[in-house]
Amino acid sequence: MKAFIYVIAAFCLFLSHLSHAALFNIVPESVEAEAWTILDPQSGQIIAEHNSHVQRAPASMTKMMVAYIALKEIEAGRLSKDEIITATPVVNTVQWDESQMYLKPGEKISVDQLLAGLIVMSANDAAVTLAERISGSVPAFLKRMNQEAKALGMKNSHFSNPAGVTMDDHFSSAHDMALLGQAVTIETPEYLHYSVMPSFSYNQRFHRATNLALKFDPSVDGLKTGFTKAAGYNLALTAHRPTGNAELPERRLIVVVMGSKNAQKRAEVAHKLLDLAYVYTRDEVVIKNHQIIAELPVIQSTLKMFKVESNQPKIVTTSLYGTSTPINLLDYNVASQRIMTNLNHQIATIEPLKNTQTNIDIQFNQKELVAPLAQMMNLVTVNVYQNNQLLKAIPIEQNVNIAEASFFERIIMWFSNLFSFGATTQPTAKTYPIHS
């Protein structure tokens, strides 16, 4: 099951690299943040974004990577939530004005408490303590952080400390933080057990969660806040909501805003982007599990045609916003969950579309298969369109195992072809209904 989850995560990450233009065009000036993005982790598609690849100070959103690594270590059996760690002098590197649990060298604390302190209290001493326990030293852990970032495709990120303290060579981007949030929610969902906590206490020190969206939206369950003077107010926000679709009963979205003016504003802006995306987009299963997509002719084998099929459902995010006018976020009313716009001096409501004009085109990457074959191959690419605009290109890879025909089998095949009046076999695409 865990291996399957990792495959899903890798596939979603791969899809995110193949995503095309964002679904929405939101007026940047209507969003009170310097940089932001909305990501659908099921499809890997970007719904909307602005300055999302610009390198900025991530502040304590950095701690998502620390928790991600720690939870992966727990999954691998190299760490336990119940393990008791003795704090070392590394906690003395945390300055008096930094968020902390006020750990003292020699103090004993569980990994579970450290994770809660890290995520809820945003404690810097929890970050360095976990870093040292996992990798032996903070510098070694930083190397691990940057390796993980590279593996996740975080091209505009470099970590120079585990806590998010401002440094010239410590940076990330809204897009990269969304990719990290995608990995966290898919690969290490236990993270959400901590990020949904409204508060946490340690040694009679009480700390209320700084993700204010937790207070007014019960579907919100993460992810991480961050603030420094250099960064401004940052928030990686996620929620999961029911869809009413039996094929995809729940849907998760991730929003990252960076450089907001205050804690209240980052929560309001991020939540408004999140809510807008839930209402005016949806996920559709364009290819079902084990669905036959195409057939390819096979040469030098008793198998005439090789069936190309998906090894898991393929999901695409489609737009339910039916006009070409850019969206002004100020026109979105959270209470009514509708965009309210002024048309001819009258307030008009833009209703979400009920149907989407979605279709696919099959692009063959192989015209035929020549036996013997025993390898993973990229056989076809499924191009998904909405209103004749390309939404996503989905590569279909399959493990191809085809035995070569014996000498006598080839003689029989030769005679059979001799009397087939020159008929040729061509690759064919299967047609099937798509959700609309």
C-alpha positions in Angstrom: 0.0 0.0 0.0 2.8 2.4 0.9 4.6 1.6 -2.4 1.3 2.4 -4.2 1.1 5.8 -2.5 4.6 6.6 -3.5 3.8 5.7 -7.1 0.8 8.0 -7.0 2.9 10.8 -5.6 5.5 10.4 -8.3 2.9 10.3 -11.0 1.2 13.4 -9.7 4.5 15.2 -9.6 5.3 14.0 -13.1 1.9 15.3 -14.3 2.5 18.7 -12.6 5.5 19.0 -14.9 3.3 18.3 -18.0 0.5 20.7 -17.0 -0.2 23.5 -19.5 -1.7 26.9 -19.0 -3.5 27.7 -15.7 -7.2 27.2 -15.9 -8.0 30.7 -14.5 -6.8 34.1 -15.2 -7.2 36.0 -11.9 -6.4 39.7 -11.9 -3.2 39.8 -9.9 -4.0 43.2 -8.3 -7.2 41.7 -6.8 -5.1 39.3 -4.7 -3.4 40.9 -1.7 -0.2 38.8 -1.8 3.1 39.2 -3.6 3.1 35.6 -5.0 0.5 32.8 -5.0 -0.6 29.6 -6.6 -3.5 27.1 -6.5 -2.6 23.5 -7.1 -4.8 20.4 -7.6 -2.7 17.6 -6.2 -5.0 14.9 -7.8 -4.3 16.0 -11.3 -1.1 18.0 -10.7 -2.6 21.0 -12.5 -2.1 24.6 -11.7 -5.5 26.3 -11.4 -4.2 29.8 -11.2 -0.9 31.5 -10.2 1.0 34.8 -10.0 4.8 35.2 -9.4 4.7 31.6 -8.4 8.2 30.8 -9.5 9.8 33.9 -8.0 12.4 33.1 -5.3 11.2 34.4 -1.9 11.9 33.9 1.8 9.7 30.9 2.8 10.1 31.6 6.6 8.6 28.8 8.7 7.0 27.1 5.8 10.5 25.6 5.6 9.4 23.3 8.5 7.1 21.4 6.1 10.2 19.9 4.7 11.6 19.0 8.1 8.3 17.3 9.0 8.1 15.6 5.6 11.5 14.0 6.1 10.8 13.1 9.7 7.5 11.4 8.8 9.3 9.5 5.9 11.8 8.3 8.4 9.0 7.0 10.6 7.4 5.3 7.6 10.7 3.6 6.9 11.0 2.4 10.5 14.2 4.4 11.2 12.3 6.7 13.6 9.3 6.3 15.9 6.8 8.8 17.2 7.3 7.3 20.7 11.0 7.6 20.7 12.4 9.8 23.5 15.1 12.1 22.4 17.5 13.9 24.7 18.0 17.5 23.6 21.6 18.5 22.9 23.4 21.9 22.9 22.1 22.4 19.4 19.0 23.9 20.9 21.3 26.8 22.2 21.7 27.9 18.6 18.1 29.2 18.6 18.0 32.9 19.4 15.8 34.4 22.2 13.5 36.1 19.7 12.8 32.9 17.6 9.7 30.7 18.0 10.6 27.8 20.3 9.6 25.2 22.8 12.4 26.4 25.1 14.2 23.1 25.2 17.2 22.8 27.4 20.2 20.5 26.8 19.6 17.2 28.5 15.8 17.6 28.4 13.9 14.5 27.2 11.1 14.8 24.7 9.3 12.5 22.4 9.3 12.7 18.6 5.6 13.1 18.7 5.9 16.2 20.9 8.7 17.5 18.6 6.5 17.2 15.5 3.6 19.0 17.2 5.9 21.7 18.4 7.4 22.0 14.9 4.1 22.2 13.1 1.8 23.9 15.6 4.2 26.1 17.6 6.6 26.5 14.7 9.4 25.8 17.1 12.9 26.3 15.8 14.5 24.2 18.6 12.2 21.3 17.5 13.5 21.8 13.9 17.2 21.6 14.8 16.6 18.7 17.3 14.8 16.6 14.7 17.5 17.5 12.1 20.3 16.4 14.3 18.5 13.1 15.3 17.7 12.2 11.7 21.0 13.0 10.0 23.5 13.3 12.8 24.1 17.0 12.3 22.3 20.0 11.0 24.6 20.4 8.0 24.0 16.8 7.0 20.3 17.3 7.4 20.4 20.4 5.1 22.0 18.2 2.5 19.0 15.8 2.8 16.5 18.7 2.6 18.0 20.0 -0.7 18.1 16.4 -2.0 14.4 15.9 -1.3 13.6 19.3 -2.8 15.4 18.3 -6.0 13.6 15.0 -6.1 10.2 16.9 -5.8 11.1 19.2 -8.7 11.5 22.3 -6.4 13.7 24.1 -8.9 13.6 27.5 -7.2 14.4 26.3 -3.7 17.5 26.1 -1.6 17.5 25.4 2.2 20.3 26.8 4.4 18.7 26.1 7.8 15.9 23.8 9.0 13.8 26.5 10.7 13.3 29.1 8.0 15.5 31.8 9.5 16.2 34.5 6.9 19.4 34.0 5.0 20.5 35.1 1.5 20.8 31.6 0.2 17.7 30.3 1.9 14.7 30.6 -0.5 11.8 28.9 -2.2 8.7 29.9 -4.3 5.0 29.6 -4.1 5.0 26.9 -6.7 7.7 24.9 -4.9 5.9 25.1 -1.6 2.8 23.8 -3.3 4.8 20.9 -4.7 6.0 20.2 -1.2 2.5 20.4 0.1 1.4 17.9 -2.5 4.1 15.5 -1.4 3.2 15.9 2.2 -0.5 15.3 1.7 0.0 12.2 -0.5 3.1 10.6 0.9 3.0 11.6 4.6 -0.7 12.3 5.4 0.0 11.9 9.1 1.3 15.5 8.9 -2.3 16.6 8.7 -2.9 15.1 12.2 -0.7 17.9 13.5 -1.5 20.7 11.2 -5.2 20.5 12.0 -4.6 20.9 15.7 -6.1 24.2 17.0 -3.4 24.5 19.7 -0.6 22.7 21.5 0.9 23.0 25.0 4.4 21.9 26.2 5.8 22.6 29.7 2.9 24.8 30.5 3.5 26.9 27.4 0.3 27.3 25.4 0.4 28.1 21.7 -2.7 28.6 19.5 -2.4 27.6 15.8 -1.6 30.6 13.6 -3.4 29.2 10.6 -6.6 31.3 11.1 -8.5 29.5 8.4 -8.8 26.5 10.7 -11.3 28.6 12.7 -13.8 29.4 10.0 -13.6 26.4 7.6 -13.9 22.9 9.0 -12.7 21.4 5.7 -9.2 23.0 6.3 -6.6 20.7 7.8 -3.3 22.4 7.1 -0.6 23.1 6.1 1.8 25.7 7.5 2.2 29.4 8.2 5.4 31.5 8.1 6.4 35.0 8.9 9.6 37.1 9.0 10.1 40.7 8.2 11.9 39.7 5.0 9.2 37.2 3.9 6.0 38.9 5.0 3.1 36.7 6.0 3.1 33.3 4.2 0.6 30.5 4.3 0.4 27.1 2.7 -3.3 26.1 3.0 -5.1 22.9 2.2 -8.5 21.5 2.6 -10.5 18.4 1.6 -14.1 18.4 0.7 -16.7 15.9 -0.6 -17.5 16.1 -4.3 -20.8 14.2 -4.7 -19.0 12.2 -7.4 -18.8 8.4 -6.6 -15.6 8.0 -8.7 -13.8 10.8 -6.8 -15.7 11.2 -3.5 -13.2 13.7 -2.0 -11.1 16.4 -3.4 -8.1 18.2 -2.0 -6.7 21.6 -3.1 -3.5 23.4 -2.1 -3.1 27.2 -2.0 0.2 29.0 -1.2 0.3 32.7 -0.6 3.5 34.6 0.1 4.1 38.2 1.1 0.7 39.1 2.6 0.4 42.1 4.9 -0.7 40.4 8.1 -1.9 37.1 9.5 -5.6 37.8 9.0 -5.0 38.9 5.4 -3.0 35.8 4.4 -5.8 33.6 5.8 -8.6 35.5 4.0 -6.8 35.7 0.7 -5.7 32.0 0.7 -9.1 30.8 1.7 -10.8 32.9 -0.9 -8.6 31.5 -3.6 -9.2 28.0 -2.2 -13.0 28.4 -2.2 -13.1 29.9 -5.6 -11.2 27.0 -7.0 -13.5 24.5 -5.4 -16.6 26.1 -6.8 -15.4 26.9 -10.4 -13.3 23.8 -11.1 -13.8 20.1 -10.8 -11.9 16.9 -11.3 -12.9 14.4 -14.0 -11.7 10.8 -14.6 -10.8 10.9 -18.3 -9.4 7.4 -18.3 -10.6 4.7 -15.9 -8.4 2.1 -14.2 -7.3 -0.7 -16.7 -9.2 1.0 -19.5 -8.0 -0.1 -23.0 -6.8 3.1 -24.7 -5.3 1.8 -28.0 -4.0 -1.2 -29.8 -0.6 -1.5 -31.4 0.4 -4.1 -34.1 3.0 -6.6 -33.1 5.8 -7.9 -35.4 7.5 -11.3 -35.1 5.1 -12.7 -32.5 2.0 -14.8 -32.4 0.4 -11.8 -30.6 -1.1 -9.7 -33.4 -2.1 -6.6 -31.4 -0.9 -5.3 -28.1 -3.5 -3.6 -25.9 -2.5 -0.3 -24.3 -4.2 0.2 -21.0 -3.9 2.5 -18.0 -2.5 1.1 -14.8 -4.5 3.6 -12.7 -7.2 6.3 -13.3 -6.1 9.4 -15.0 -7.6 12.6 -13.6 -7.8 16.1 -15.2 -9.0 19.4 -13.6 -11.5 21.3 -15.8 -12.8 24.8 -15.5 -16.4 25.6 -14.6 -15.9 29.3 -15.2 -17.8 30.0 -18.5 -16.5 33.4 -19.6 -13.2 34.7 -20.9 -13.2 37.7 -18.6 -10.4 37.6 -16.1 -11.6 37.0 -12.5 -11.4 39.8 -10.0 -11.1 38.0 -6.7 -12.8 40.9 -5.0 -16.0 39.9 -7.0 -16.0 36.5 -5.3 -18.5 36.2 -2.4 -17.5 33.5 0.0 -20.9 33.4 1.7 -22.8 32.7 -1.6 -19.8 31.0 -3.2 -20.4 32.8 -6.4 -18.7 35.5 -8.5 -20.8 38.6 -8.4 -20.1 41.0 -11.2 -21.5 44.3 -12.4 -23.0 44.1 -15.9 -24.7 47.2 -17.3 -25.0 48.7 -13.8 -26.7 45.5 -12.5 -25.2 42.9 -10.2 -25.1 39.6 -12.0 -24.2 36.1 -10.7 -21.8 33.9 -12.7 -23.0 30.3 -12.1 -20.6 27.4 -12.4 -21.0 25.4 -15.6 -22.8 22.1 -15.2 -21.1 20.6 -18.3 -17.6 20.8 -19.7 -16.6 20.4 -23.3 -13.9 17.9 -22.7 -12.4 15.6 -25.3 -9.2 13.6 -25.9 -6.8 12.9 -28.7 -4.5 9.8 -28.8 -0.9 10.5 -29.9 1.0 7.3 -30.8 4.6 7.3 -29.6 5.1 3.8 -31.1 3.6 2.7 -34.4 4.4 -1.0 -33.9 6.1 -3.3 -31.5 8.8 -5.8 -32.7 9.3 -8.9 -30.6 11.0 -9.9 -28.4 10.3 -7.1 -25.9 10.6 -6.9 -22.2 10.8 -3.3 -21.0 8.8 -0.3 -19.8 7.8 1.8 -22.8 6.0 5.1 -23.4 3.4 3.9 -25.8 0.9 6.7 -26.3 0.2 10.2 -25.0 -3.4 11.1 -24.2 -4.0 14.8 -24.9 -6.9 16.2 -23.0 -8.7 19.3 -24.3 -11.4 21.6 -23.0 -13.0 23.9 -25.5 -10.3 22.9 -28.0 -7.6 24.1 -25.6 -5.0 21.6 -24.4 -5.4 21.0 -20.6 -2.9 18.2 -20.1 -0.7 15.7 -21.9 -0.8 12.4 -20.1 1.9 9.8 -21.0 0.8 6.2 -20.9 3.7 4.0 -19.9 3.3 0.2 -19.8 5.5 -2.8 -19.1 5.7 -4.6 -22.4 6.4 -8.3 -22.3 6.1 -10.0 -25.8 7.7 -13.3 -26.7 9.2 -13.8 -30.2 7.5 -16.4 -32.4 9.4 -19.6 -33.0 10.7 -20.6 -36.5 7.7 -22.8 -37.2 5.2 -20.3 -35.8 6.7 -17.6 -38.2 6.3 -20.0 -41.2 2.6 -20.5 -40.3 2.2 -16.7 -39.9 3.9 -16.2 -43.3 1.5 -18.5 -45.0 -1.4 -16.9 -43.2 -0.4 -13.4 -44.3 0.2 -14.7 -47.9 -3.5 -15.5 -48.2 -4.7 -12.3 -46.4 -4.7 -10.4 -49.7 -2.2 -7.8 -48.5 -4.2 -6.6 -45.5 -2.1 -4.4 -43.2 -2.6 -3.8 -39.5 -2.4 -0.2 -38.2 -2.4 1.2 -34.7 -5.9 2.0 -33.5 -7.2 4.3 -30.8 -10.2 3.2 -28.7 -13.1 5.5 -28.3 -14.9 5.8 -24.9 -17.2 8.3 -23.2 -15.7 11.2 -21.2 -17.4 12.9 -18.3 -19.1 16.1 -19.3 
